Amino acid sequence: MSTPRKQVILGAYLGGVNHHTAWWHPEAGSQIDFSSFEHTARTAERGKFDFFFLAEGLILRERAGRIFDQDIIGRPDTLTVLASIAAVTEHLGLAGTINTTFNEPYELARQFASLDHLSGGRAAWNVVTSFDAFTGQNFRRGGFLDPADRYARAEETLNAVRALWDSWDAADIVADKGSGRFLARPDAGAFALHGSQFHISGRFTVPRSPQGRPVILQAGVSPQGRAFAAASADAIFSPFGKQPEAADFYRDIKSRAVAAGRAADDIKILPSASFVLGDTEAEAIEKYHAIREEQVTGQTALILLEQIWNRDLSGYDPEGPVPAIDPDPDAPPIIQGRAFVHQDRFATAERLRQVAEAKKLSVREVVIDQFERGALVGTPAQVAEQIDTFVQEDGSDGFILGSHLVPWGLDEFVDKVVPLLQERGALRTEYTGATLRDNLGLPNVRSTVAARA
Ligand SMILES: Cc1cc2nc3c(=O)[nH]c(=O)nc-3n(C[C@H](O)[C@H](O)[C@H](O)COP(=O)(O)O)c2cc1C
């Protein structure tokens, strides 16, 4: 019997503040206006995407007191944006990145259960821990919680949130025969949770939402992050959009999930990727290089290297060679609000030096060459083929796609690539599920009412 063809899962990422979004491009629209979010989400829904995705940054990134050039556009609040998008879409999932280090389980559970109600079962939470102390300065407790403890808190937060979601059962609302009114059972929403991070008890205000448990994504690739995701997440937003790293990551996570007692298919791997289309392959490649040139300024290139070196490299010439000096991992972090931690700084620095030397590249050129997480470049037919093959060969279960051009970038993909994916039988032509969980092919979770006091 042949294995059934995998369906490609697609998320639409509306770029926030990073060097992938060319917000200064003459054709770029606002990244704050509702119309930009609305246009991208409606386009994604037109293309039968699974979900719309927002990252979150709780701090404007800065270096030596200067906010990054790419960040000045700012980021509005994720959940507020998703709630507004719920009103102008019907089937599209709504995925928001929210931090477990600086938020409380009770409010997180309420927010996502509410979004799930308002959207008719389309809410998803991308659980992140963040890693630098600076973000905490914006919050009541300051820069608390050692990075080593963040996954302990994330795990306890997620368990608490799920327990709160489970604290109402469908049977908790009963029709009173005499009055004809609907009443809550006396113990509806009751919970008592005690752990190393929280001692909370009371009643949860939001009745069970359409998905029961909104979809959980996770982003973070350390061993702790992988273990956490394999045990608890429905999907991973992965940085591995290229082979062979992608297939290694895929196998690692699926086997960890199986070891944790789950089915391999219960967790979906979704790398972030960008795309560039052309009428011919040569045109697409030329466009891709022009976009990369625009995205990676000299300042951006040095800042990206500083994330690895953890040293002030501002004295280096971006058009010169990669620094010969070694990284300094033990010094206090020099960049605030980074989006990615390099696990092995020495090996990464050495690899960049070797690539630069072999290909005769400057700092800026090596960043352009090596810092692309995954780009789908070619004619629409080639890009459809690349996506389908990558997924069928278990590089991933789909992609979270971002365009460099907000908000119009996704239109071209939906107009030209989506019909080809549909022709190949790799993408739905109509939504069939009632909820995001259904559309993603994830198991439905029955309420266990585990938190009941
Ligand atoms: C692909 C990817 C996207 C991420 N997006 C965000 C984000 O939008 N906001 C955020 O605070 N952290 C984000 N993170 C970082 C997470 O905060 C994560 O917790 C961090 O990488 C530390 O986990 P780790 O040590 O397991 O990698 C992202 C990480 C990855 C790999």
The ligand as an ORCA input file, in Angstrom:
! r2SCAN-3c Opt
* xyz 0 1
  C      11.976     30.391     14.319
  C      11.965     31.103     15.639
  C      11.110     32.184     15.826
  C      11.042     32.849     17.035
  N      10.182     33.890     17.183
  C      10.138     34.553     18.372
  C       9.263     35.654     18.567
  O       8.515     36.050     17.687
  N       9.281     36.273     19.764
  C      10.085     35.855     20.778
  O      10.040     36.441     21.865
  N      10.933     34.842     20.616
  C      10.977     34.174     19.447
  N      11.843     33.132     19.279
  C      12.762     32.754     20.364
  C      12.101     32.085     21.484
  O      11.897     33.108     22.427
  C      12.845     30.949     22.131
  O      12.282     30.863     23.354
  C      14.310     31.183     22.197
  O      14.846     30.798     20.954
  C      14.984     30.430     23.313
  O      14.787     29.083     23.169
  P      15.923     28.104     22.762
  O      17.019     28.363     23.727
  O      15.263     26.760     22.961
  O      16.275     28.345     21.317
  C      11.898     32.441     18.089
  C      12.769     31.364     17.906
  C      12.810     30.687     16.717
  C      13.737     29.528     16.563
*
